[in-house]
Amino acid sequence: MIDVLDPRHDAEPAYWTALRERAGLRADWSWPVLATQAWAARTLQPVTVLREGGEPCGVVSAAWVTGRTRRNRFAGPG
């Protein structure tokens, strides 16, 4: 099972802090930092969480950047 999350709109998952600690992820993986980065990005920045038996077991975040991104796309929430 996977969860595909958009940090701009989705709330921090209840398991996020424990997953970060277990995986040894740095502070730049904190949900507020991911949300800020996603709002400032020129392309969608989804966070995909891999789950096995309901428990998170991995995380992937990537962006697809091409020459056709919209310039100056910097808008805050709301």
C-alpha positions in Angstrom: 0.0 0.0 0.0 1.2 3.6 -0.6 0.2 7.0 0.5 0.8 9.8 -2.0 0.8 13.1 -0.1 1.0 16.7 -1.2 2.6 18.7 1.6 0.9 21.9 0.4 -2.5 20.5 1.2 -2.2 17.3 3.3 -1.7 17.4 7.0 1.3 15.8 8.5 0.6 12.0 8.9 0.4 10.8 12.5 3.3 8.4 11.8 5.6 11.0 10.2 7.8 11.9 13.2 8.3 8.2 14.1 9.1 7.3 10.5 11.7 10.2 10.3 13.4 9.1 13.5 13.5 5.4 12.5 14.9 6.2 9.1 17.4 8.7 10.4 16.0 11.5 8.2 17.4 15.0 8.9 15.4 18.1 9.8 14.8 19.0 6.1 12.3 16.1 6.1 10.2 17.7 8.8 6.6 18.3 7.5 6.7 22.1 7.8 9.9 22.2 5.8 8.5 19.9 3.1 5.4 22.1 2.9 7.4 25.3 2.6 9.6 23.7 -0.1 6.5 22.4 -2.0 4.9 25.9 -2.0 8.1 27.5 -3.3 8.8 24.8 -6.0 8.0 25.2 -9.7 6.6 21.7 -10.0 4.6 19.4 -7.8 6.6 17.8 -4.9 4.7 14.7 -3.8 5.8 12.6 -0.9 5.1 8.9 -1.3 5.1 6.7 1.8 5.4 2.9 1.3 3.5 0.9 3.9 3.5 -2.8 4.7 0.9 -4.2 6.9 -0.3 -0.7 7.6 3.1 0.4 9.0 5.2 2.9 7.1 8.4 1.3 5.8 9.8 3.7 3.3 9.5 7.2 1.8 10.2 8.7 -1.6 10.1 12.4 -2.7 11.0 13.5 -6.1 10.1 16.2 -8.7 9.9 15.9 -12.4 11.5 19.0 -13.8 11.5 19.7 -17.5 12.1 22.8 -19.6 8.4 23.5 -19.6 8.0 24.6 -15.9 6.1 27.8 -15.2 8.5 30.5 -14.2 8.0 32.5 -11.0 5.5 30.1 -9.5 5.8 31.2 -5.9 2.4 31.4 -4.2 1.6 30.7 -0.6 -1.3 28.8 0.8 -4.8 30.3 0.6 
